[in-house]
Amino acid sequence: MSLVAGLLVTALLACANTPTADTGRAPLEAAIQRWITALNAHDATTLSAMMTDDVELLDHSSTVTGRDAAARAMLGFAARGRLVQMTREITIAGDVAWHVAGLAQARKDGVMQARGQTLEIWKRVNGEWKLQRRLVAGVTPEIPVTRPTDEPVLDRTPN
């Protein structure tokens, strides 16, 4: 996955204008927040409108291409539980930006069920930020550790 992420960033830098101190960070942050809100609300119309026509979602096992397929895939993911995204980095280079974030997904009862990270590439289209690529890595389920009741407990001091 690191190779894919590296290639995506390299391609982004090669295609982007010279990076500038973009003071327009607030509209991108607002778009990222709308994306997560729409995802958790299972709002396919908003999700679809916030993606480029050639959007690609990539993870360790698959690639989904195109708005409709990407919206369906994201809604399938969101059906498993509420997604929380914690921004680690936002970099804007002209009309292209990347967003690096940690991910956590909780079931409806609040129990954490998965964690990972994402690299998103956003593109400004007609003045609006739209998701163009989303690479997710390390989303692993939280596996509760329980002891079998028929095994002796050897790591406790006797009373």
C-alpha positions as CSV (number, residue, x, y, z in Angstrom):
1,M,0.0,0.0,0.0
2,S,2.9,2.4,0.7
3,L,4.0,2.1,-2.9
4,V,0.5,3.0,-4.2
5,A,0.3,6.0,-1.8
6,G,3.7,7.1,-2.9
7,L,2.8,6.9,-6.6
8,L,-0.5,8.8,-6.0
9,V,1.4,11.6,-4.2
10,T,4.1,11.7,-6.9
11,A,1.5,11.9,-9.6
12,L,-0.4,14.6,-7.7
13,L,2.8,16.7,-7.4
14,A,3.7,16.2,-11.0
15,C,0.3,17.4,-12.2
16,A,-0.3,20.2,-9.6
17,N,0.7,23.8,-10.0
18,T,3.5,25.2,-7.8
19,P,2.3,24.8,-4.2
20,T,1.2,28.1,-2.7
21,A,0.1,29.2,0.7
22,D,-3.5,28.8,-0.2
23,T,-5.7,31.0,2.1
24,G,-8.7,29.1,0.8
25,R,-8.3,26.2,3.1
26,A,-11.7,26.8,4.8
27,P,-13.8,25.7,1.7
28,L,-11.8,22.5,1.5
29,E,-12.3,21.8,5.2
30,A,-16.0,22.5,4.8
31,A,-16.2,20.1,1.8
32,I,-14.4,17.3,3.9
33,Q,-16.9,17.9,6.7
34,R,-19.9,17.8,4.3
35,W,-18.5,14.5,2.8
36,I,-18.3,12.8,6.3
37,T,-21.8,14.2,7.3
38,A,-23.3,12.9,4.0
39,L,-21.6,9.5,4.5
40,N,-22.9,9.1,8.0
41,A,-26.4,10.3,6.9
42,H,-26.4,7.7,4.0
43,D,-27.0,10.6,1.6
44,A,-26.1,9.1,-1.8
45,T,-27.2,12.3,-3.7
46,T,-24.8,14.5,-1.8
47,L,-21.9,12.0,-1.9
48,S,-22.3,11.6,-5.6
49,A,-22.4,15.4,-6.2
50,M,-19.2,15.7,-4.2
51,M,-17.1,13.4,-6.4
52,T,-15.5,13.9,-9.8
53,D,-16.8,11.9,-12.7
54,D,-13.6,9.8,-12.7
55,V,-13.4,9.2,-8.9
56,E,-11.6,6.1,-7.7
57,L,-11.7,4.5,-4.3
58,L,-8.8,2.1,-3.6
59,D,-8.2,-0.2,-0.7
60,H,-6.1,-3.4,-0.1
61,S,-8.5,-5.6,-2.1
62,S,-10.3,-3.5,-4.7
63,T,-10.7,-0.4,-6.8
64,V,-14.1,1.2,-7.4
65,T,-14.3,3.7,-10.3
66,G,-17.1,6.2,-11.2
67,R,-19.5,8.2,-9.1
68,D,-22.4,5.8,-8.9
69,A,-20.2,2.8,-8.0
70,A,-18.2,4.9,-5.5
71,A,-21.4,6.2,-3.8
72,R,-22.7,2.6,-3.5
73,A,-19.4,1.4,-2.1
74,M,-19.2,4.2,0.4
75,L,-22.8,3.7,1.6
76,G,-22.1,0.0,2.0
77,F,-19.1,0.9,4.2
78,A,-21.2,3.4,6.2
79,A,-23.9,0.8,6.8
80,R,-21.4,-1.0,9.1
81,G,-21.3,2.0,11.5
82,R,-20.6,5.7,12.1
83,L,-17.3,6.9,10.6
84,V,-15.1,9.4,12.3
85,Q,-12.2,11.0,10.4
86,M,-9.4,12.8,12.2
87,T,-7.4,15.2,9.9
88,R,-3.6,14.8,10.1
89,E,-2.6,16.9,7.1
90,I,-4.2,19.1,4.4
91,T,-2.0,20.4,1.6
92,I,-3.3,22.6,-1.2
93,A,-1.4,23.0,-4.5
94,G,-3.5,25.1,-6.9
95,D,-6.7,23.3,-7.8
96,V,-5.5,20.0,-6.3
97,A,-5.3,19.1,-2.6
98,W,-4.5,16.1,-0.5
99,H,-6.0,15.2,2.9
100,V,-4.4,12.6,5.2
101,A,-6.7,11.4,8.0
102,G,-7.1,8.7,10.6
103,L,-10.3,6.7,10.4
104,A,-12.4,5.1,13.1
105,Q,-15.7,3.3,12.7
106,A,-18.1,2.6,15.6
107,R,-21.1,0.3,15.6
108,K,-24.5,1.8,16.5
109,D,-23.9,0.8,20.2
110,G,-20.7,2.9,20.2
111,V,-18.2,0.0,20.3
112,M,-15.2,0.7,18.0
113,Q,-15.1,-1.9,15.2
114,A,-12.4,-0.7,12.8
115,R,-9.5,1.7,12.5
116,G,-7.3,2.8,9.6
117,Q,-6.1,5.8,7.6
118,T,-6.9,7.5,4.3
119,L,-5.2,9.6,1.7
120,E,-7.8,11.6,-0.2
121,I,-7.1,13.7,-3.3
122,W,-9.5,16.6,-3.8
123,K,-9.8,18.6,-7.0
124,R,-11.3,22.1,-7.4
125,V,-13.9,21.9,-10.2
126,N,-15.7,25.1,-11.1
127,G,-14.8,26.6,-7.7
128,E,-16.0,23.5,-5.7
129,W,-13.9,20.9,-4.0
130,K,-14.7,17.4,-5.2
131,L,-13.2,14.0,-4.2
132,Q,-11.1,12.5,-7.0
133,R,-9.2,9.7,-5.3
134,R,-9.5,8.0,-1.9
135,L,-6.9,5.4,-0.8
136,V,-7.7,3.6,2.5
137,A,-5.1,1.5,4.3
138,G,-5.0,-0.4,7.5
139,V,-8.7,-0.6,8.2
140,T,-8.7,-3.5,10.5
141,P,-11.6,-4.7,12.6
142,E,-11.3,-4.3,16.4
143,I,-11.4,-7.8,17.7
144,P,-12.6,-8.1,21.2
145,V,-10.4,-10.4,23.2
146,T,-12.3,-12.7,25.5
147,R,-11.1,-15.7,27.4
148,P,-12.7,-19.0,26.9
149,T,-14.5,-20.0,30.1
150,D,-13.0,-23.5,30.1
151,E,-9.4,-22.4,30.2
152,P,-7.5,-21.7,33.5
153,V,-6.5,-18.1,34.2
154,L,-2.7,-18.2,34.6
155,D,-1.9,-14.5,34.6
156,R,-3.7,-13.5,37.8
157,T,-2.3,-13.9,41.3
158,P,-4.3,-16.3,43.4
159,N,-6.5,-14.7,46.2
